[in-house]
């Protein structure tokens, strides 16, 4: 497959949220750049809004479990 020269962002719904791919092509048979945006990365960034100064450590387990992250997916 030889994509035309240009760039495109495609998103799709996955079980954990929005999964996105950003592709830059220079017209050759291999992409110039491909970036994946995992749903776990977005969900983990929302955790900052869920935690306040009054949050107890015991509540962190429930908060992290509710956003359903995969740490291997977040590690870039």
SULDATA-V865233 format. One record per backbone hydrogen bond with DSSP energy under -0.5 kcal/mol. CO is the residue of the C=O (numbers start at 1). NH is the residue of the N-H. Records with the same first field share a line. If there is no record, write none. Layout:
CO->NH  NH
This chain:
1->3
6->25
8->23
10->21
12->19
14->17
17->14
19->12
20->37
21->10  23
22->35
23->8
24->32  33
25->6
33->24
35->22
36->38
37->20
38->42
39->43
40->44
41->45
42->46
44->47
45->48
46->49  50
47->50  51
52->55
56->59  60
57->60  61
58->62
59->63
60->64
61->65
62->66
63->67
64->68  69
69->71
70->73  74
71->75
